[in-house]
Amino acid sequence: MNKGLKNLLMILLVFIFGSCGEKTENKKEIKTLVYTMAVEPITLDPYSVTDVYSRRVIKNVFDTLLESDENNEKVPSLAKSWKYLDDKTVEFKLNKDIKFHNGETLTSDDVKYSLEKAKESLKVGYYFDMIESIETPDLETVIIKTNEPSGTLFTTLAHAASSIVNKKDYENNKDKKFKPVGTGPYKLTDWEVGSKLVLEKNSEYFGIEPTIEKVEIKIIPEDNNRVIALQTGEAQIAFDLSASSLKSLENERDINIYTVESLGTNYLGFNTTHPKLKDIRVRQAIAKGIDMDSAIEVLFEGKGRRSTSILGPKVLDIKKILFQTIILRKLKLF
């Protein structure tokens, strides 16, 4: 199917193997991809987290009705097509015979249950305020009604918070340590708390078949140790490296650095319930006392851009790919 880029990891897998050319006698496929993160996921329950570390894994284990492509346009995923019935009602048709990791077939009931659970969530429910009701006239049709014409519905349905769970499994899991069962390209097979997570290829995945058999996500909090993992070949990908680490790796022959500008921003938030911070003049004084240009130049070594508001410069530019700074070790296939 014409499926959008699954997530950053899937982009990397396509890039890695799309760049290797044809296999020769002195090359072999990499069966396990190792990448490092600074922080361990909190949980893989998509309705209980807001952090990027958890969502990196969630987006590989679960699918959503829609996905975002490299231009941030919305493309089919679990939903193969959709149409507006009126300006507040959208009908989605699901792909047939999609299997969850536990072998059960996806139905519209799972979709309705998932989105309603997300809407009820104290963590992510605000994403779904526009949804008024969800109807399922048959097993392959989902009708979503919004309380007014919505320009954000499709973006929400492609977000990790809209991950579709197996209703029966989720109900059985809710009083236990959550074990994710999705329809995604990878399934969680091991989680050594504080050390690593292991994802294995879903051989029944309905979309683009994953190239890598196994993905090992190592949790390495120390920036320098993530650099060493790249340099020694222990890991092929490292996330979350500092600007100084990026600079130190620029001359490494076996390491490539890929950077794309973020849609997000780093910012200083104020607790306006604090008596002194209620005064807008105090907040303005603090804001004006921060030399933003120097901070970008010194702290981030120029690897950043000043934002003029809480919305980053790229938010309205849907023709640019979503951000991550990635360090990718060249794979030596022999």
N, C-alpha and C positions, 0 to 999 in steps of 0.2 A: 504494500500500500504506500501511498505518497505521504509518509509520516514525517512529522517535523523532527528536529534534532531532540533526542530524548532528554538530554541534559549535558552538562559540561563533560562528564566522564565519557558519555557516548560520543561526543564530538571528538574527544581525544582518541578514542579507539579507532574511529573512522580515519582520523588524520594519520595516526601511527601506521596503520596498515595500508592506507591509501598512498602513503609516501614511500613504501618500501619497494615498490615495483614487483616484478614477477619473482617467484621463488627460484633459487638456483640450487645446485647440489650442495653448496656449502652454507645453506641457510635452513633454518627450521622455525616453525611458528612458536611464538611465546605462549605458553599455556597459562601462566599466572602473571598478572599485572600487579605490582606492588606500588601503592602510593601512600603518602604520609599526610596526616592532618595534625594540627596543634592541639585540638580539643576533641574529646570524645563526645559522640552523640548523647543527648540526654535520654531520649527514648525514640523508638521508631513508630510510635503512634502518631499519625499525621495530624491529629486534632488536639494534641497536647504539647506541641512545641512551636517555637517561633525562631529558633536559632538556625543559622546556615549550616552548621556541622551536621545536625540531625537530618536536615532536608537534603543534603548531598546524598545521603544513603537512601532516604525515603524515595527520592525520585528515580532510583534504580530498582527499587523493590515494588513500587506501586505505579499505576498509570492513572491518568486523568481523562476526562471526556475529550479534552482538546489539548494540544501542545503548542508551544511557541517555536517558530522556525528561526533561522539565523537572522532574519529581519524583524523578529518579534511579531510576525503575523501569526494568526491562529490557524492551525491546520488540524486535520482529523487525528484522532488517537483511538480511544475506546468508541467514540462516536464516529461513524463513517460519513455522516452527512447531517445537515440541519437546515431548518427553514423557519422563517417567522410566520406565525399564524395571525398575529397582529403585532402592534408596536410594543406590546408587553408580554408576548408569549412566544416561546421558541420550542420547536419540536426537534428532538434529537433521535436519530436512528443508530442503534448500536451495531457494531460488527458482530457477526455470528460466531458461535463456538469458541469464544475466548475462555481460556481456562485459568483459574486461580492456581496458586502453587500447591494447594491441597487437592487438586483434581476436579473441583467443582466448576460448573459453567457459570460465567457471568450473566446476570439478568438485570432487567431494569429495576427490580426490587433492591438489588445490592446498591445501585446508583442512588435511588431515592433514600435508602437507609443511610448511606455514607454522607450525602449532602445535608441531610437533616441532622445527623450527628455533628457535622462540622458547624452548622448554624447554631446548635445548642452550646457549643464549646465556649468556655470563658477565655480561652487562649486565641482562637481564630474566628470566633463567631461574627466579629465585626465585618469580616470580608463578605458575609452573606446577607447583610441587612436588606439588600434589594430583592431577595427572593421571598415571594409571598406564598407560593405553593408549588408542589411537585406532584405530577400525576403520572401513572404508568398504565396506559390503556392495554398494553400487551407486554410480553417479556423482552421485546426489542425496541420499545419506544419509551422515551422519557420526555414529558412536557413540563417545562419550567416557566412559571408565571412570575413576573416581577411586579412590585408595587407601583412602578412608574417606568417609562422607557429608560433602559440602563445602557450606559456606554462602557461599563466595567464588568458586565456579566461574563463575557468571554475570557477576559483576562483572569478573572477569579476562577473560572472552570479549568484553566490551564495551570493554576498555582498548586504547589505541593499540598496546601491545606485542603484541596478538593480531591485528594487521592481516594480512589475507590477501594473499599475493603470488602471482604466476604462477610455478609451479614451474620451467618451462623457462627463462623469462626470468631468474629469480633465480639459477639455476645458471650461466647464461651471464655474469651480471653479477658474480659473487662475486670474481673476480680483477681487476676493473676498478673505475673510479670508479662508484659506484652510481647508476644511473638508475632512478627508481621507476616501476613499471608496476603500477597497482592497478585497482580497479573503481570508484573514488570519483567524486564529482560534478565534480572538476577534475583535469586532468592537467598536469604540469609541462612547460612548453615552453621555458623559458629560465631560466638561473641565472647572473647576473653576480656572481661571488664578491666579497663586500664591498660590494655595491651593492643588488641586488634579485633577487627571484624572480618569475617570471610564471607564473600558472596560467590555463589556458583551459578553458572549459566542456566537459564530456564530453557530447556530444550523444546518446550511447547510454546514459546513466545510467539504471539500473533503478528508482531511487527518485524522489523529488520533483525535478522538473527545475529546475536552477539558474536563477535569474533573471538574474544577472550574467554577461555573456559572458566577461569577463576580470578577473582579480584580480592586482593588482601589489603585491607585498610589498616595501616599501622598508626597508632596514636603516639606521637613523639612531641611532647610539649616544648622542648628546647629547640630554638631556632637553629643553633649551630649543629645540633645532632641531625636535624632534617637535611641540612646541607651535606653533612658527612655521608648520610644514607644515599644521597644522589651521587656523590663523588666516588663512593666505593661500589656502586652498582647494586646496593641493597634495595633501593627503590628506583622506579622509573619516573615517578611524578611526585612533586612536593607542592603542597599548597601553603599559603599563609607565610611566606618568607618575607623578612623585613627588607627595607630598601638597601641597607648595608650589605645584606646577604646577596641580593640581586647583583650589586656592584661587584662583589667578590667573585661571582660566578661568570661574569661577562667574558672572561678570557679562557674559560674552560672549554677545551675543544670538543669534548664529548657531551656537553650540556647546552641545550637550546633554551632561550628565555622567550616566552610568548606573553604579551601584555595587551589587554583590551580594556578600554575605559569603562568605568562602572556606571550603572544606573543609580546606585545608592550614594549616600554621603556620610561622612563622619561629622558628628556635631556634638556640641556641649549643651545638654539639656538642663533647665532650671526647675526646681521644685517651687512652684509659685504659691504653694500654701505656707512656705516659710515666711515669717513676718517681714524680714528684711528684703526678701526677693519678690515680695508682692509689688514693690515700687518699681515701675518700669524703668525709671532713671538709673537704678542700681544695675539692672540687667543690661541696659544700654552701655553703661560705663564699663562693665566687665567685657562685653562684646567688643567695644572700641579699644580696650586695652590689650587685646590679643593681636599680635602682628601675624596675620594669617600668611602673608607672602613669605615671611621668614620661616614660619613653621613648615611650610611646604618645602622650602629650599633646604632647610637644615634637617628636620626630622624625617622627611620623606625623600630627601636628596633629589628634589625636583620631579619625583614620580607621582604627580598629582596635579589637580587643577582646582582653582578656587571656585566655590559655588556661591551664588548670590542669594540662595534661598535653601530651604529644607529639601527642595527638589533639585537633584543634580542636573547639570547641563544636558545630559543625554536622555533624560526622562521623556522629552517630547520628540526625540529623534529616533523613530522606530526603525530606521534603516541601519542602525548600528547594532552589533551583537552584544549580548549581555556580558557583564564584566567578570573576569577572573584574571589574576596574574598567575601564570602557571610556569613551573620549571619542569621541563621535560627532558629526561636523559635520553640521548639517542640510543635506540635499541640496536644492539649488535646481534644480528640473527645468523648464527653459524653453528 
